[in-house]
């Protein structure tokens, strides 16, 4: 179940970052030189660019300045200032070799883990900028788990090596994803009052997480529904996360989604599931 920003657990979230960074590091150690330059589901970014983005964001959080490089603001995948800022780190590391990238990733994430483990609780709970707006630093780190795990899956999809589809980092990723489902159902999909949506997420055909959204004056995530769902969407965790992140078109994965109840309403939700920037 998702937690509120004020109650995001520091030890659990930092351990999830440790897990996802270790998993990425193990994956990078096995890549050939050619695999570093395979295109990922993200337009404009190959495998190395995804690694550079993760390492660059963590370097920024350590206080390092962004590289002084020229960014092509006309590129189709750069849609705003955040995209341009991210691209500076990517462009700045494009000349590095695979070994240099592995070292950069390992060194930066190790320093971040040290900094996070040493962070006092009051700093963890303090108000902070996050990609989702003003919240706590802890919420920002929960979003970092979500982001890093998604980029790991981008890399895995590019090189054809699926994995890390369960574990603490996935649980924290789903915690973060859950926080957006009221917005997705109520604002993006414009589901009207009196409706109830359930997302039943599966791993190997077994339901591992349910997210319930009730719509009255507004759409809100609830622990359980007061009445049967108007529509239930049953889909694998990997399909849900890729749709929410805009990595795949709905048509490409629609056969993997089972709908129980109102098909039209479920279709509207699926068509508007992508919400990340």
N, C-alpha and C positions, 0 to 999 in steps of 0.2 A: 504494500500500500504506500502511496506517496506520502511524504512528510511535508509539513509546512516549512517555510524558509527558516523560521526561528528554531526549529527542532532538528535541522539537518545535523546528523552526528558526524563529528570531526573524524574520529578514528575510522569509522566505517567508510567514509568518503575518501579519505587519504589512502586507505588500503585498496579501495577500488581503483584509484589512480595507479597505485603501485602494480596492481594486477594487470591493468590494460597496457601500461608501458612495458612491463616485462613480456607480455604476450607479443606486442609489436616488436620488441627487441629480438625475441626468438625468431619471429617471422623474417625480419630483415637479415638475420644472420644466414638464412638459407637462400636468399635471392641471388640469382645470377646477375651479371652486369646488364644484360639485355632486359631483364625483368624490371629493373629500376626505371626504365623509360617506357613501360607499357601504359597506355591510356587507361585512366580510371573512370568510374561513372560521373565524375565531376568534370564538366567541360573545361578544357584548357589546362588541366592538371594531370601529370603522369604520377607514377608511384613516388618518385623522388619529391615532387612538389607537395604531395600529401604529408610526407615525413617532414619536409621543411616547414610546412604550416604548423604542425604540432610543435616542433622544436622552437620555431620562432615565437609562437604565442607564449610558451613557457619561459623563453628568454626575456620577452617583454615583461612578464610577471616577476621576473627576477630583477627588473630595473634596467635591462639593456636597451639602448636606443635601436630603433629600426635601421636597417641598412640604408645608406644614402644612395639610392638607385633610382633610375627612371622607370616609372610604371606606365604602361600603355592603358590609359583610361578608356580607350575606345574598344578594348577587348570585350567580347560578348559576355564573358563570365564575370566581369567587374561591373556591378550594378549600383554601387554606392561607395561612400567613403570607407566603410568597414572593409569592403572587398579590396579597395585600393591599398589600405593599410596591410591587410593580410598578404597581398601580392608582393609587397616590398620584401618581406622575409623570404618568400618563395623565389623571387628573382635573385635576391642576394645570395642564395645557396645553390643556384643552378650550376655553377662552375665546380662544385665539390664532387669528388669521386665517391663511389659507394662506401668505401672504407671511411672516408672523412665524414660522410653523412651518418654512418653508424656510430662513430665516435662522438659526433656532435649531439646526436639524439641521446645517447647513453649518458654523456656528461651533463647535459642540460636537465634531463629528467631526474638524475640522481641529486643534483643540487636543489631542484624543486622539492623533492621528497624530504630532504633535510630541512628546508625552510618551512614546509608545511607541518612537519612533525614538531618543530620547535615553536610554532606559532601559538601564542596564548589564546585561550578560549574567547576572551573578550574581543580580540581582533577577528577571529573566525566568525563571531556573531555580529560584528560591526556592519553598519550600512555600507554598501559598495555599489559601484556600477557593475552591471552584468549585461550580457547580450539580450536578456529578457527585460531590461529596465532596472530601476533601483530595487535592490534586495539586500541580502547579506553576502559577505565574502564566502560563507559556506555554500550558499546557493550557487554562486559563481563556480565553485569547485565541483558541485554536482553537475552543472552544465558542462564543465571540462571533461568529466567522465563520459557523458553523453557524446560530446564532440569527438573525443579521442577514439572511443569505441566505434563510432560511425566511420571515421577515417581508417581505422584498422580494417573494417569490413570493405571499404572502398578498395584498399590495397589487395585484400584477399580475393575480391571479385575480379580484379584486374589480372592477377597472377594465377587464378584458378585453384586457390588453396583455401577452401572453406574451413572455418574453425572458430573457437572462442565464442560459441553460441549460447553458452550458459555460464553461470558463475556470478560472483559479487558485482563485477563491473556491469554485467547485463542487468542485474537487479536494480542497480543505481540508475542506469540508463532508462529503464522503464519507470522508475520513480519520477525522473525528470520529465519524460514524455507524458506521463499521466497529468502533470500540472497544466498541460496545454489543451487537454481534451475538452474542457468546457468552452474554451475559445474556439476550437475547431468546430464543435457541434453547434454552438449558439451563434457565433459570428460568421465564420467562414461558410458553413453549410446552411446557416439560417434555419435550423430546425425549430419549429414553433412550440409554444407552450403546450404542456400536457403530454409531450413525447418523452420517451426514455430509451437511451441507447446503451447497449453493452458491447464492449470489445472483449472477446474471449481469445486470448493469445496462447498459441500452442508451441510446444517443442517436441518433435517426434510424435505428433498426434495427441499429446497429452496437454490439457489446459494447465498453464503455469502462472497465468495472471489474468484477472478480470478487471476491467475498468468500466465503471458504471457512471453514466451522465444522466441527470434528470433536468428537464427544462420546465421552469415555471416563469417567474419574472425574468430570470436569466438561466443560462445553462451552468450547472455546477457538477463537479465530480463528487460522488457520494460513496460511502462504504458499501451500501447495498440499496437496491431499488425498493420503493414502497409498493410497487405493482409490477406485473410482468413487463419486460422490455417491449417497446414498440418494434424495435429492430435489434437483432443481435448479429454482429459480424464475427465470424470465427476465422482466424487467419494465423499463420506462423509468426513468431516474434520477428524473424528476419524480414518478412513481407511488411509487417506493420512499421518497423523502424525505417525501412527503405522508402516506403510511401510517405511517411511523416517528414522525412528529410528530402523528399523530392528527387530521390535517386532513380526511380523507375516510373514509367507511365502506368496508370491503373490498368490499361488494356493488356499490358504485358504480364500482369500477375493476377488478373481477375479470376482465372480458373482456380487459383489457390485460396480464394475467399468463399466461404459458405455463409449465406445469409438466411437467418430465420426471422420471419415476420415481414415487415413492410420493405419490399425490394426497392421501391422508389426512394424512400427515405435513406436506406442504406447506401444506395447509389450516390445520393447527394453528399453523404458523409465521405465516402471513398473519393469522390471527385475533388473534395476540398481538404483532404487529409494533410497535404503538404503545407507545413507552416514555418519551417526554419528559414533563416535568412541566407 
